[in-house]
Amino acid sequence: MSPPPIVVLAGGASTRLRECKALADLGGGLTPLAHLCAAGAELVVGGAHAREIRAALPAGVEFAHNAEWESGRLSSVRCAVRARPGRDLCLAPVDVPLVPAGVFVSLAQAWEAAGAPERGWLAPCVGSGPARRHGHPVVLGRTLLRELLEGPPERTLKSFRTRAQPLLEIEVQVHEVLDDLDTPEDLARLRARRGF
């Protein structure tokens, strides 16, 4: 059983950041796109900044253009499902740019150990008990992903979480899964964390 392919979701216009989020400098020239591709991404879905993102892709990483990017993140997930039909997928939003490669490995191992449930949902979480917080990336099963293609376009990805069976989580000691890169202030905070 092959692990779910890692898909970077980078379709948005990054209006709050005021620059292409996938190509923002996280310090030392490292971009979210470069980091996530180095962590094992095999497919990148782009929309508003398709030309710039495609030009920056390393060899061996496929690009899929989401022409419907203005309708939200779910449209990028749908684009990924069409590019990888019948597959479970590990969805890595570019908004969460510094997830270590080891988290992707742990997710793939946990998914395989759970039997790759076709309607499953697996997320990393930080902490335990009532204080735990779920983050990204997430792994979704092939049948649940197929349902995303059939649902109304205005729904959010999170709204499909309630339809997952089973709903799985793994605890990680990695706060990067909780990052949210949306604003210049977020970018400055991530750069400072990296020592820049």
Secondary structure, DSSP 8 states (H G I E B T S, - for coil): -----EEEEE-S--TTTTS-GGG---STT--HHHHHHHTT--EEEESTTHHHHHHH--TT-EEEE-TTGGG-HHHHHHHHHHHSTT--EEEEETTSTT--HHHHHHHHHHHHHTT--TB-EEEEEESSGGG-EE-S-EEE-HHHHHHHHHS-TT--SGGGGGG-BSEEEEE-S-GGGG----SHHHHHHHHHHTT-
